[in-house]
């Protein structure tokens, strides 16, 4: 089975995507926390809580910690902007730490827990950062630009580790079945359609973010590897 395998230079792409998430979360207006998002059944607040916990969990894994699934669901403080920002900086630093990309990481929330090469886990988290960045942008009506190199890296992760197929049709699947996309659609649109997102999603009353459209559907990397039967 072929898996994504990001190179050390992709740390810069990861840093930029996660830092863009900090900017988007910091810009959330107080009245927007209860708005719906492209992630089914998640409000803006619950989406940011999920992003924060994923950051914390991946950071611990990148440092070589062997955590439990419960450790990925610890309580958060009242200031979600600050909690998210701290977790984002933590996961950036953890993956960039000395020797981090040479480790084999323990990820307890994938099935009953699995080990993966750090460079594969980095790809999972990069995909998570980009997709959820769009989720926040879609829910709050803000732009979210992403460069061609990042899109190419995330598309490779998606195709290798989240292929379309029967698993997309199971109850509560991480990703919905792929949607059709025009051959001449922007690359971001095509990525989102491949991941089962609705390019036209936007929260009621929110303008559509400039640039490529936004995804619809839930992204939770807790079982992303299981898409290929790990």
TAGIJO-V81616 format. One record per run of one state. SS is the DSSP state (H for helix, E for strand, C for the rest). FROM is the first residue (numbers start at 0). LEN is the number of residues. If there is no record, write none. Layout:
ss,from,len
SS,FROM,LEN
SS,FROM,LEN
//
This chain:
ss,from,len
C,0,9
H,9,17
C,26,3
H,29,3
C,32,3
E,35,1
C,36,6
E,42,1
H,43,19
C,62,6
H,68,5
C,73,6
H,79,17
C,96,3
H,99,3
C,102,1
E,103,4
C,107,6
E,113,4
H,117,23
C,140,7
H,147,14
C,161,4
H,165,4
C,169,17
H,186,8
C,194,5
E,199,1
C,200,13
E,213,1
C,214,6
H,220,8
C,228,2
//
